[in-house]
């Protein structure tokens, strides 16, 4: 790949990333979650290990509690949580 082609590719990736970030910041659900995280001073997700070794992923709700839990596989839980 030539220098000009590489520069164009990098420029295109940066522009693409900016479009994705702009579209996320325009999304009302993303904004609501960001506001909730800031107001509650809690992370947006919480992982709970069950007695049988399975994991639940719970979302931060508008009342600053966690709910809407669903089972996830262990590899979806961050290693620092899984091993901590």
C-alpha positions, 0 to 999 in steps of 0.5 A: 500500500502506498503512502497516499493510500495509507493516509486516505485509509487512516483519514477514512477510518477517523471520519467513520469513527467520528460519525459513529461517535456523533450518532451515539451522542445523538441517541436519546437512550445513550444520553439517558444512560450517561446522565443516569451514570453521572447522577447515580455515581455507579457503573452502567452494568453490574455482574453478579455471580450466582451460587451455581457459578453462572453470571448475571449482568444487570443494568443501572435503572433510573432509580439508581438500583440495578435490574433487568438482569439476564444470564451471561456466559463467564467469558462476557464478564470482565476478567477483573470481576470474574477473578476478583 
